[in-house]
């Protein structure tokens, strides 16, 4: 049973049909966000725009919020990749993630989105939180430290600082801001070790 689950998970990550359908749904949502607010977009509209049926949508995502988060994840990881940032361990990861959030917020500010940007902005928090949760699985936490709460706190701290930076008219370069965010957030992780 476990082997079948692993095979299904591996297939899901590499099957070109699955990847193509997900890409079509993400692109569809991005196009619709240029026309209307996220709250006003239905799953049926997303499926229609992607030329897929509604059942196909639900094979990939439980709801449109999950699709929004997936879209943010793809964009976020793409921004990190475009900068040539790679990290295989914790060294540099915090700064890279902070820089990625700064880039993400800058990118969505300049792209056409109808109405409120809050769903698009806020979707990055769950992505960053997930990255931290994954990273924490490789570390021994101090007794009594809640890893989920630690990841949530750090994700919100990075998002809050980056969002404030993105709204500043005469802001410093993203690289400098990422270094400042790293210096402020690193103690949060050190307190959990």
Contact map, one row per residue, 1 for C-alpha under 8 A:
1111100000000000000000000000000000000000000000000000000000000000000000000000000000000000000000000000000000000000000000000000000000000000000000000000000000000000000000000000000000000000000000000
1111110000000000000000000000000000000000000000000000000000000000000000000000000000000000000000000000000000000000000000000000000000000000000000000000000000000000000000000000000000000000000000000
1111111000000000000000000000000000000000000000000000000000000000000000000000000000000000000000000000000000000000000000000000000000000000000000000000000000000000000000000000000000000000000000000
1111111100000000000000000000000000000000000000000000000000000000000000000000000000000000000000000000000000000000000000000000000000000000000000000000000000000000000000000000000000000000000000000
1111111110000000000000000000000000000000000000000000000000000000000000000000000000000000000000000000000000000000000000000000000000000000000000000000000000000000000000000000000000000000000000000
0111111111000000000000000000000000000000000000000000000000000000000000000000000000000000000000000000000000000000000000000000000000000000000000000000000000000000000000000000000000000000000000000
0011111111100000000000000000000000000000000000000000000000000000000000000000000000000000000000000000000000000000000000000000000000000000000000000000000000000000000000000000000000000000000000000
0001111111110000000000000000000000000000000000000000000000000000000000000000000000000000000000000000000000000000000000000000000000000000000000000000000000000000000000000000000000000000000000000
0000111111111000000000000000000000000000000000000000000000000000000000000000000000000000000000000000000000000000000000000000000000000000000000000000000000000000000000000000000000000000000000000
0000011111111100000000000000000000000000000000000000000000000000000000000000000000000000000000000000000000000000000000000000000000000000000000000000000000000000000000000000000000000000000000000
0000001111111110000000000000000000000000000000000000000000000000000000000000000000000000000000000000000000000000000000000000000000000000000000000000000000000000000000000000000000000000000000000
0000000111111110011000000000000000000000000000000000000000000000000000000000000000000000000000000000000000000000000000000000000000000000000000000000000000000000000000000000000000000000000000000
0000000011111110011000000000000000000000000000000000000000000000000000000000000000000000000000000000000000000000000000000000000000000000000000000000000000000000000000000000000000000000000000000
0000000001111111011000000000000000000000000000000000000000000000000000000000000000000000000000000000000000000000000000000000000000000000000000000000000000000000000000000000000000000000000000000
0000000000111111111000000000000000000000000000000000000000000000000000000000000000000000000000000000000000000000000000000000000000000000000000000000000000000000000000000000000000000000000000000
0000000000000111111100000000000000000000000000000000000000000000000000000000000000000000000000000000000000000000000000000000000000000000000000000000000000000000000000000000000000000000000000000
0000000000000011111110000000000000000000000000000000000000000000000000000000000000000000000000000000000000000000000000000000000000000000000000000000000000000000000000000000000000000000000000000
0000000000011111111111000000000000000000000000000000000000000000000000000000000000000000000000000000000000000000000000000000000000000000000000000000000000000000000000000000000000000000000000000
0000000000011111111111100000000000000000000000000000000000000000000000000000000000000000000000000000000000000000000000000000000000000000000000000000000000000000000000000000000000000000000000000
0000000000000001111111110000000000000000000000000000000000000000000000000000000000000000000000000000000000000000000000000000000000000000000000000000000000000000000000000000000000000000000000000
0000000000000000111111111000000000000000000000000001000000000000000000000000000000000000000000000000000000000000000000000000000000000000000000000000000000000000000000000000000000000000000000000
0000000000000000011111111100000000000000000000000000000000010000000000000000000000000000000000000000000000000000000000000000000000000000000000000000000000000000000000000000000000000000000000000
0000000000000000001111111110000000000000000000000000000000000000000000000000000000000000000000000000000000000000000000000000000000000000000000000000000000000000000000000000000000000000000000000
0000000000000000000111111111000000000000000000000100000000000000000000000000000000000000000000000000000000000000000000000000000000000000000000000000000000000000000000000000000000000000000000000
0000000000000000000011111111100000000000000001100100000010000000001000000000000000000000000000000000000000000000000000000000000000000000000000000000000000000000000000000000000000000000000000000
0000000000000000000001111111110000000000000000000000000000000000001101100000000000000000000000000000000000000000000000000000000000000000000000000000000000000000000000000000000000000000000000000
0000000000000000000000111111111000000000000000000100000000000000000000000000000000000000000000000000000000000000000000000000000000000000000000000000000000000000000000000000000000000000000000000
0000000000000000000000011111111100000000000001101100000000000000000000000000000000000000000000000000000000000000000000000000000000000000000000000000000000000000000000000000000000000000000000000
0000000000000000000000001111111110000000000001000000000000000000000100000000000000000000000000000000000000000000000000000000000000000000000000000000000000000000000000000000000000000000000000000
0000000000000000000000000111111111000000000000000000000000000000000000000000000000000000000000000000000000000000000000000000000000000000000000000000000000000000000000000000000000000000000000000
0000000000000000000000000011111111100000000000000000000000000000000000000000000000000000000000000000000000000000000000000000000000000000000000000000000000000000000000000000000000000000000000000
0000000000000000000000000001111111110000100001000000000000000000000000000000000000000000000000000000000000000000000000000000000000000000000000000000000000000000000000000000000000000000000000000
0000000000000000000000000000111111111100100000000000000000000000000000000000000000000000000000000000000000000001110000000000000000000000000000000000000000000000000000000000000000000000000000000
0000000000000000000000000000011111110000000000000000000000000000000000000000000000000000000000000000000000000001110000000000000000000000000000000000000000000000000000000000000000000000000000000
0000000000000000000000000000001111111000000000000000000000000000000000000000000000000000000000000000000000000000110000000000000000000000000000000000000000000000000000000000000000000000000000000
0000000000000000000000000000000111111101100000000000000000000000000000000000000000000000000000000000000000000000111000000000000000000000000000000000000000000000000000000000000000000000000000000
0000000000000000000000000000000010111111100000000000000000000000000000000000000000000000000000000000000000000000111100000000000000000000000000000000000000000000000000000000000000000000000000000
0000000000000000000000000000000010011111100000000000000000000000000000000000000000000000000000000000000000000000000000100000000000000000000000000000000000000000000000000000000000000000000000000
0000000000000000000000000000000000001111110000000000000000000000000000000000000000000000000000000000000000000000000000000000000000000000000000000000000000000000000000000000000000000000000000000
0000000000000000000000000000000000011111110000000000000000000000000000000000000000000000000000000000000000000000000000000000000000000000000000000000000000000000000000000000000000000000000000000
0000000000000000000000000000000110011111111011000000000000000000000000000000000000000000000000000000000000000000000000000000000000000000000000000000000000000000000000000000000000000000000000000
0000000000000000000000000000000000000011111111000000000000000001000000000000000000000000000000000000000000000000000000000000000000000000000000000000000000000000000000000000000000000000000000000
0000000000000000000000000000000000000000111111100000010010000011000000000000000000000000000000000000000000000000000000000000000000000000000000000000000000000000000000000000000000000000000000000
0000000000000000000000000000000000000000011111110000110000000000000000000000000000000000000000000000000000000000000000000000000000000000000000000000000000000000000000000000000000000000000000000
0000000000000000000000000000000000000000111111111000000000000000000000000000000000000000000000000000000000000000000000000000000000000000000000000000000000000000000000000000000000000000000000000
0000000000000000000000001001100100000000111111111100000000000000000000000000000000000000000000000000000000000000000000000000000000000000000000000000000000000000000000000000000000000000000000000
0000000000000000000000001001000000000000001111111111110110000000000000000000000000000000000000000000000000000000000000000000000000000000000000000000000000000000000000000000000000000000000000000
0000000000000000000000000000000000000000000111111111110000000000000000000000000000000000000000000000000000000000000000000000000000000000000000000000000000000000000000000000000000000000000000000
0000000000000000000000000001000000000000000011111111000000000000000000000000000000000000000000000000000000000000000000000000000000000000000000000000000000000000000000000000000000000000000000000
0000000000000000000000011011000000000000000001111111000000000000000000000000000000000000000000000000000000000000000000000000000000000000000000000000000000000000000000000000000000000000000000000
0000000000000000000000000000000000000000000000111111100000000000000000000000000000000000000000000000000000000000000000000000000000000000000000000000000000000000000000000000000000000000000000000
0000000000000000000010000000000000000000000000111111110110000000000000000000000000000000000000000000000000000000000000000000000000000000000000000000000000000000000000000000000000000000000000000
0000000000000000000000000000000000000000000100110011111110000000000000000000000000000000000000000000000000000000000000000000000000000000000000000000000000000000000000000000000000000000000000000
0000000000000000000000000000000000000000001100110001111111000000000000000000000000000000000000000000000000000000000000000000000000000000000000000000000000000000000000000000000000000000000000000
0000000000000000000000000000000000000000000000000000111111100000000000000000000000000000000000000000000000000000000000000000000000000000000000000000000000000000000000000000000000000000000000000
0000000000000000000000000000000000000000000000100001111111110000000000000000000000000000000000000000000000000000000000000000000000000000000000000000000000000000000000000000000000000000000000000
0000000000000000000000001000000000000000001000100001111111111000000000000000000000000000000000000000000000000000000000000000000000000000000000000000000000000000000000000000000000000000000000000
0000000000000000000000000000000000000000000000000000011111111110000000000000000000000000000000000000000000000000000000000000000000000000000000000000000000000000000000000000000000000000000000000
0000000000000000000000000000000000000000000000000000001111111100000000000000000000000000000000000000000000000000000000000000000000000000000000000000000000000000000000000000000000000000000000000
0000000000000000000001000000000000000000000000000000000111111100000000000000000000000000000000000000000000000000000000000000000000000000000000000000000000000000000000000000000000000000000000000
0000000000000000000000000000000000000000000000000000000011111111011000000000000000000000000000000000000000000000000000000000000000000000000000000000000000000000000000000000000000000000000000000
0000000000000000000000000000000000000000000000000000000001111111010000000000000000000000000000000000000000000000000000000000000000000000000000000000000000000000000000000000000000000000000000000
0000000000000000000000000000000000000000001000000000000001001111111000000000000000000000000000000000000000000000000000000000000000000000000000000000000000000000000000000000000000000000000000000
0000000000000000000000000000000000000000011000000000000000001111111100000000000000000000000000000000000000000000000000000000000000000000000000000000000000000000000000000000000000000000000000000
0000000000000000000000000000000000000000000000000000000000000011111110000000000000000000000000000000000000000000000000000000000000000000000000000000000000000000000000000000000000000000000000000
0000000000000000000000000000000000000000000000000000000000001111111111000000000000000000000000000000000000000000000000000000000000000000000000000000000000000000000000000000000000000000000000000
0000000000000000000000001100000000000000000000000000000000001011111111100000000000000000000000000000000000000000000000000000000000000000000000000000000000000000000000000000000000000000000000000
0000000000000000000000000100100000000000000000000000000000000001111111110000000000000000000000000000000000000000000000010010000000000000000000000000000000000000000000000000000000000000000000000
0000000000000000000000000000000000000000000000000000000000000000111111111000000000000000000000000000000000000000000000000011011000000000000000000000000000000000000000000000000000000000000000000
0000000000000000000000000100000000000000000000000000000000000000011111111100000000000000000000000000000000000000000000000000000000000000000000000000000000000000000000000000000000000000000000000
0000000000000000000000000100000000000000000000000000000000000000001111111110000000000000000000000000000000000000000000000000000000000000000000000000000000000000000000000000000000000000000000000
0000000000000000000000000000000000000000000000000000000000000000000111111111000000000000000000000000000000000000000000010011001000000000000000000000000000000000000000000000000000000000000000000
0000000000000000000000000000000000000000000000000000000000000000000011111111100000000000000000000000000000000000000000000001001000000000000000000000000000000000000000000000000000000000000000000
0000000000000000000000000000000000000000000000000000000000000000000001111111110000000000000000000000000000000000000000000000000000000000000000000000000000000000000000000000000000000000000000000
0000000000000000000000000000000000000000000000000000000000000000000000111111111000000000000000000000000100000000000000000000000000000000000000000000000000000000000000000000000000000000000000000
0000000000000000000000000000000000000000000000000000000000000000000000011111111100000000000000000001100100000000000000000001000000000000000000000000000000000000000000000000000000000000000000000
0000000000000000000000000000000000000000000000000000000000000000000000001111111110000000000000000001000000000000000000000000000000000000000000000000000000000000000000000000000000000000000000000
0000000000000000000000000000000000000000000000000000000000000000000000000111111111000000000000000000000000000000000000000000000000000000000000000000000000000000000000000000000000000000000000000
0000000000000000000000000000000000000000000000000000000000000000000000000011111111100000000000000001001100000000000000000000000000000000000000000000000000000000000000000000000000000000000000000
0000000000000000000000000000000000000000000000000000000000000000000000000001111111111100000000011011000000000000000000000000000000000000000000000000000000000000000000000000000000000000000000000
0000000000000000000000000000000000000000000000000000000000000000000000000000111111111100000000000000000000000000000000000000000000000000000000000000000000000000000000000000000000000000000000000
0000000000000000000000000000000000000000000000000000000000000000000000000000011111111000000000000000000000000000000000000000000000000000000000000000000000000000000000000000000000000000000000000
0000000000000000000000000000000000000000000000000000000000000000000000000000001111111000000000000000000000000000000000000000000000000000000000000000000000000000000000000000000000000000000000000
0000000000000000000000000000000000000000000000000000000000000000000000000000000111111100000000000000000000000000000000000000000000000000000000000000000000000000000000000000000000000000000000000
0000000000000000000000000000000000000000000000000000000000000000000000000000000111111110000000010000000000000000000000000000000000000000000000000000000000000000000000000000000000000000000000000
0000000000000000000000000000000000000000000000000000000000000000000000000000000110011111000000010000000000000000000000000000000000000000000000000000000000000000000000000000000000000000000000000
0000000000000000000000000000000000000000000000000000000000000000000000000000000000001111111110010000000000000000000000000000000000000000000000000000000000000000000000000000000000000000000000000
0000000000000000000000000000000000000000000000000000000000000000000000000000000000000111110000000000000000000000000000000000000000000000000000000000000000000000000000000000000000000000000000000
0000000000000000000000000000000000000000000000000000000000000000000000000000000000000011111110000000000000000000000000000000000000000000000000000000000000000000000000000000000000000000000000000
0000000000000000000000000000000000000000000000000000000000000000000000000000000000000011111111000000000000000000000000000000000000000010000000000000000000000000000000000000000000000000000000000
0000000000000000000000000000000000000000000000000000000000000000000000000000000000000010111111000000000000000000000000000000000000000000000000000000000000000000000000000000000000000000000000000
0000000000000000000000000000000000000000000000000000000000000000000000000000000000000010111111110000000000000000000000000000000000000000000000000000000000000000000000000000000000000000000000000
0000000000000000000000000000000000000000000000000000000000000000000000000000000000000010111111111000000000000000000000000000000000000000000000000000000000000000000000000000000000000000000000000
0000000000000000000000000000000000000000000000000000000000000000000000000000000000000000011111111100000000000000000000000000000000000000000000000000000000000000000000000000000000000100010000000
0000000000000000000000000000000000000000000000000000000000000000000000000000000000000000000111111110000000000000000000000000000000000000000000000000000000000000000000000000000001101100000000000
0000000000000000000000000000000000000000000000000000000000000000000000000000000100001110000111111111000000000000000000000000000000000000000000000000000000000000000000000000000001000000000000000
0000000000000000000000000000000000000000000000000000000000000000000000000000000100000000000011111111100000000000000000000000000100000000000000000000000000000000000000000000000000000000000000000
0000000000000000000000000000000000000000000000000000000000000000000000000000000000000000000001111111110000000000000000000000000000000000000000000000000000000100010000000000000001001100000000000
0000000000000000000000000000000000000000000000000000000000000000000000000000000100000000000000111111111000000000000000000000000000000000000000000000000000000000000000000000011011000000000000000
0000000000000000000000000000000000000000000000000000000000000000000000000001101100000000000000011111111100000000000000000000000000000000000000000000000000000000000000000000000000000000000000000
0000000000000000000000000000000000000000000000000000000000000000000000000001000000000000000000001111111110000000000000000001000000000000000000000000000000000110010000000000000000000000000000000
0000000000000000000000000000000000000000000000000000000000000000000000000000000000000000000000000111111111000000000000000000000000000000000000000000000000000000011011000000010001000000000000000
0000000000000000000000000000000000000000000000000000000000000000000000000000001000000000000000000011111111100000000000000000000000000000000000000000000000000000000000000000010000000000000000000
0000000000000000000000000000000000000000000000000000000000000000000000000011001000000000000000000001111111110000000000000000000000000000000000000000000000000000000000000000000000000000000000000
0000000000000000000000000000000000000000000000000000000000000000000000000000000000000000000000000000111111111000000000001000000000000000000000000000000000000000011001000000000000000000000000000
0000000000000000000000000000000000000000000000000000000000000000000000000000000000000000000000000000011111111100000000000000000000000000000000000000000000000000000001000000000000000000000000000
0000000000000000000000000000000000000000000000000000000000000000000000000000000000000000000000000000001111111110000000000000000000000000000000000000000000000000000000000000000000000000000000000
0000000000000000000000000000000000000000000000000000000000000000000000000000000000000000000000000000000111111111100000011000000000000000000000000000000000000000000000000000000000000000000000000
0000000000000000000000000000000000000000000000000000000000000000000000000000000000000000000000000000000011111111000000000000000000000000000000000000000000000000000000000000000000000000000000000
0000000000000000000000000000000000000000000000000000000000000000000000000000000000000000000000000000000001111111000000000000000000000000000000000000000000000000000000000000000000000000000000000
0000000000000000000000000000000000000000000000000000000000000000000000000000000000000000000000000000000000111111100000000000000000000000000000000000000000000000000000000000000000000000000000000
0000000000000000000000000000000011000000000000000000000000000000000000000000000000000000000000000000000000011111110000000000000000000000000000000000000000000000000000000000000000000000000000000
0000000000000000000000000000000011111000000000000000000000000000000000000000000000000000000000000000000000010011111110000000000000000000000000000000000000000000000000000000000000000000000000000
0000000000000000000000000000000011111000000000000000000000000000000000000000000000000000000000000000000000000001111110000000000000000000000000000000000000000000000000000000000000000000000000000
0000000000000000000000000000000000011000000000000000000000000000000000000000000000000000000000000000000000000000111110000000000000000000000000000000000000000000000000000000000000000000000000000
0000000000000000000000000000000000001000000000000000000000000000000000000000000000000000000000000000000000000000111111100000000000000000000000000000000000000000000000000000000000000000000000000
0000000000000000000000000000000000000000000000000000000000000000000000000000000000000000000000000000000000000000111111111000000000000000000000000000000000000000000000000000000000000000000000000
0000000000000000000000000000000000000000000000000000000000000000000000000000000000000000000000000000000000000000000111111100000000000000000000000000000000000000000000000000000000000000000000000
0000000000000000000000000000000000000100000000000000000000000000000000000000000000000000000000000000000000000000000111111110000000000000000000000000000000000000000000000000000000000000000000000
0000000000000000000000000000000000000000000000000000000000000000000100010000000000000000000000000000000000010000000011111111000000000000000000000000000000000000000000000000000000000000000000000
0000000000000000000000000000000000000000000000000000000000000000000000000000000000000000000000000000000010010000000011111111100000000000000000000000000000000000000000000000000000000000000000000
0000000000000000000000000000000000000000000000000000000000000000000000000000000000000000000000000000000000000000000001111111110000000000000000000000000000000000000000000000000000000000000000000
0000000000000000000000000000000000000000000000000000000000000000000110010000000000000000000000000000000000000000000000111111111000000000000000000000000000000000000000000000000000000000000000000
0000000000000000000000000000000000000000000000000000000000000000000010011001000000000000000000000000100000000000000000011111111100000000000000000000000000000010000000000000000000000000000000000
0000000000000000000000000000000000000000000000000000000000000000000000000000000000000000000000000000000000000000000000001111111110000000000000000000000000110010000000000000000000000000000000000
0000000000000000000000000000000000000000000000000000000000000000000010000000000000000000000000000000000000000000000000000111111111000000000000000000000000100000000000000000000000000000000000000
0000000000000000000000000000000000000000000000000000000000000000000010011000000000000000000000000000000000000000000000000011111111100000000000000000000000000000000000000000000000000000000000000
0000000000000000000000000000000000000000000000000000000000000000000000000000000000000000000000001000000000000000000000000001111111110000000000000000000000100000000000000000000000000000000000000
0000000000000000000000000000000000000000000000000000000000000000000000000000000000000000000000000000000000000000000000000000111111111000000000000000001101100000000000000000000000000000000000000
0000000000000000000000000000000000000000000000000000000000000000000000000000000000000000000000000000000000000000000000000000011111111100000000000000001000000000000000000000000000000000000000000
0000000000000000000000000000000000000000000000000000000000000000000000000000000000000000000000000000000000000000000000000000001111111110000000000000000000000000000000000000000000000000000000000
0000000000000000000000000000000000000000000000000000000000000000000000000000000000000000000000000000000000000000000000000000000111111111000000000000001000100000000000000000000000000000000000000
0000000000000000000000000000000000000000000000000000000000000000000000000000000000000000000000000000000000000000000000000000000011111111100000000011001000000000000000000000000000000000000000000
0000000000000000000000000000000000000000000000000000000000000000000000000000000000000000000000000000000000000000000000000000000001111111110000000000000000000000000000000000000000000000000000000
0000000000000000000000000000000000000000000000000000000000000000000000000000000000000000010000000000000000000000000000000000000000111111111000000000000000000000000000000000000000000000000000000
0000000000000000000000000000000000000000000000000000000000000000000000000000000000000000000000000000000000000000000000000000000000011111111110000010000000000000000000000000000000000000000000000
0000000000000000000000000000000000000000000000000000000000000000000000000000000000000000000000000000000000000000000000000000000000001111111100000000000000000000000000000000000000000000000000000
0000000000000000000000000000000000000000000000000000000000000000000000000000000000000000000000000000000000000000000000000000000000000111111100000000000000000000000000000000000000000000000000000
0000000000000000000000000000000000000000000000000000000000000000000000000000000000000000000000000000000000000000000000000000000000000011111110000000000000000000000000000000000000000000000000001
0000000000000000000000000000000000000000000000000000000000000000000000000000000000000000000000000000000000000000000000000000000000000001111111000000000000000000000000000000000000000000000000001
0000000000000000000000000000000000000000000000000000000000000000000000000000000000000000000000000000000000000000000000000000000000000001001111101010000000000000000000000000000000000000000000011
0000000000000000000000000000000000000000000000000000000000000000000000000000000000000000000000000000000000000000000000000000000000000000000111111000000000000000000000000000000000000000000000011
0000000000000000000000000000000000000000000000000000000000000000000000000000000000000000000000000000000000000000000000000000000000000000000011111000000000000000000000000000000000000000000000000
0000000000000000000000000000000000000000000000000000000000000000000000000000000000000000000000000000000000000000000000000000000000000000000001111100000000000000000000000000000000000000000000000
0000000000000000000000000000000000000000000000000000000000000000000000000000000000000000000000000000000000000000000000000000000000000000000011111110010000000000000000000000000000000000000000010
0000000000000000000000000000000000000000000000000000000000000000000000000000000000000000000000000000000000000000000000000000000000000000000000011111110000000000000000000000000000000000000000000
0000000000000000000000000000000000000000000000000000000000000000000000000000000000000000000000000000000000000000000000000000000000001001000010001111111000000000000000000000000000000000000000010
0000000000000000000000000000000000000000000000000000000000000000000000000000000000000000000000000000000000000000000000000000000000001000000000000111111100000000000000000000000000000000000000000
0000000000000000000000000000000000000000000000000000000000000000000000000000000000000000000000000000000000000000000000000000000000000000000000000111111110000000000000000000000000000000000000000
0000000000000000000000000000000000000000000000000000000000000000000000000000000000000000000000000000000000000000000000000000000000000000000000001111111111000000000000000000000000000000000110010
0000000000000000000000000000000000000000000000000000000000000000000000000000000000000000000000000000000000000000000000000000000011011000000000000011111111100000000000000000000000000000000000000
0000000000000000000000000000000000000000000000000000000000000000000000000000000000000000000000000000000000000000000000000000000010000000000000000001111111110000000000000000000000000000000000000
0000000000000000000000000000000000000000000000000000000000000000000000000000000000000000000000000000000000000000000000000000000000000000000000000000111111111000000000000000000000000000000100000
0000000000000000000000000000000000000000000000000000000000000000000000000000000000000000000000000000000000000000000000000000000010000000000000000000011111111100000000000000000000000000100110000
0000000000000000000000000000000000000000000000000000000000000000000000000000000000000000000000000000000000000000000000000000110110010000000000000000001111111110000000000000000000000000000000000
0000000000000000000000000000000000000000000000000000000000000000000000000000000000000000000000000000000000000000000000000000100000000000000000000000000111111111000000000000000000000000000000000
0000000000000000000000000000000000000000000000000000000000000000000000000000000000000000000000000000000000000000000000000000000000000000000000000000000011111111100000000000000000000000100000000
0000000000000000000000000000000000000000000000000000000000000000000000000000000000000000000000000100100000000000000000000000000000000000000000000000000001111111110000000000000000001000100000000
0000000000000000000000000000000000000000000000000000000000000000000000000000000000000000000000000000100000000000000000000001100000000000000000000000000000111111111000000000000000000000000000000
0000000000000000000000000000000000000000000000000000000000000000000000000000000000000000000000000000000000000000000000000000000000000000000000000000000000011111111100000000000000000000000000000
0000000000000000000000000000000000000000000000000000000000000000000000000000000000000000000000000000000000000000000000000000000000000000000000000000000000001111111110000000000000001000000000000
0000000000000000000000000000000000000000000000000000000000000000000000000000000000000000000000000100110010000000000000000000000000000000000000000000000000000111111111000000000010001000000000000
0000000000000000000000000000000000000000000000000000000000000000000000000000000000000000000000000000010010000000000000000000000000000000000000000000000000000011111111100000000000000000000000000
0000000000000000000000000000000000000000000000000000000000000000000000000000000000000000000000000000000000000000000000000000000000000000000000000000000000000001111111110000000000000000000000000
0000000000000000000000000000000000000000000000000000000000000000000000000000000000000000000000000000010000000000000000000000000000000000000000000000000000000000111111110010000010000000000000000
0000000000000000000000000000000000000000000000000000000000000000000000000000000000000000000000000000010011000000000000000000000000000000000000000000000000000000011111111010000000000000000000000
0000000000000000000000000000000000000000000000000000000000000000000000000000000000000000000000000000000000000000000000000000000000000000000000000000000000000000001111111000000000000000000000000
0000000000000000000000000000000000000000000000000000000000000000000000000000000000000000000000000000000000000000000000000000000000000000000000000000000000000000000111111110000000000000000000000
0000000000000000000000000000000000000000000000000000000000000000000000000000000000000000000000000000000000000000000000000000000000000000000000000000000000000000000001111110000000000000000000000
0000000000000000000000000000000000000000000000000000000000000000000000000000000000000000000000000000000000000000000000000000000000000000000000000000000000000000000000011111000000000000000000000
0000000000000000000000000000000000000000000000000000000000000000000000000000000000000000000000000000000000000000000000000000000000000000000000000000000000000000000011011111100000000000000000000
0000000000000000000000000000000000000000000000000000000000000000000000000000000000000000000000000000000000000000000000000000000000000000000000000000000000000000000000000111110110000000000000000
0000000000000000000000000000000000000000000000000000000000000000000000000000000000000000000000000000000000000000000000000000000000000000000000000000000000000000000000000011111110000000000000000
0000000000000000000000000000000000000000000000000000000000000000000000000000000000000000000000000010011000000000000000000000000000000000000000000000000000000000000000000001111111000000000000000
0000000000000000000000000000000000000000000000000000000000000000000000000000000000000000000000000010000000000000000000000000000000000000000000000000000000000000000000000000111111100000000000000
0000000000000000000000000000000000000000000000000000000000000000000000000000000000000000000000000000000000000000000000000000000000000000000000000000000000000000000000000001111111110000000000000
0000000000000000000000000000000000000000000000000000000000000000000000000000000000000000000000000010000000000000000000000000000000000000000000000000000000000000010010000001111111111000000000000
0000000000000000000000000000000000000000000000000000000000000000000000000000000000000000000000110110010000000000000000000000000000000000000000000000000000000000000000000000011111111100000000000
0000000000000000000000000000000000000000000000000000000000000000000000000000000000000000000000100000000000000000000000000000000000000000000000000000000000000000000000000000001111111110000000000
0000000000000000000000000000000000000000000000000000000000000000000000000000000000000000000000000000000000000000000000000000000000000000000000000000000000000000000000000000000111111111000000000
0000000000000000000000000000000000000000000000000000000000000000000000000000000000000000000000100100000000000000000000000000000000000000000000000000000000000100110000000000000011111111100000000
0000000000000000000000000000000000000000000000000000000000000000000000000000000000000000000001100100000000000000000000000000000000000000000000000000000000000000000000000000000001111111110000000
0000000000000000000000000000000000000000000000000000000000000000000000000000000000000000000000000000000000000000000000000000000000000000000000000000000000000000000000000000000000111111111000000
0000000000000000000000000000000000000000000000000000000000000000000000000000000000000000000000000000000000000000000000000000000000000000000000000000000000000000000000000000000000011111111000000
0000000000000000000000000000000000000000000000000000000000000000000000000000000000000000000000000000000000000000000000000000000000000000000000000000000001001100000000000000000000001111111110000
0000000000000000000000000000000000000000000000000000000000000000000000000000000000000000000001000000000000000000000000000000000000000000000000000000000000000000000000000000000000000111111111000
0000000000000000000000000000000000000000000000000000000000000000000000000000000000000000000000000000000000000000000000000000000000000000000000000000000000000000000000000000000000000011111111100
0000000000000000000000000000000000000000000000000000000000000000000000000000000000000000000000000000000000000000000000000000000000000000000000000000010011000000000000000000000000000000111111110
0000000000000000000000000000000000000000000000000000000000000000000000000000000000000000000000000000000000000000000000000000000000000000000000000000010001000000000000000000000000000000111111111
0000000000000000000000000000000000000000000000000000000000000000000000000000000000000000000000000000000000000000000000000000000000000000000000000000000000000000000000000000000000000000011111111
0000000000000000000000000000000000000000000000000000000000000000000000000000000000000000000000000000000000000000000000000000000000000000000000000000000000000000000000000000000000000000001111111
0000000000000000000000000000000000000000000000000000000000000000000000000000000000000000000000000000000000000000000000000000000000000000000011001010010000000000000000000000000000000000000111111
0000000000000000000000000000000000000000000000000000000000000000000000000000000000000000000000000000000000000000000000000000000000000000001111000000000000000000000000000000000000000000000011111
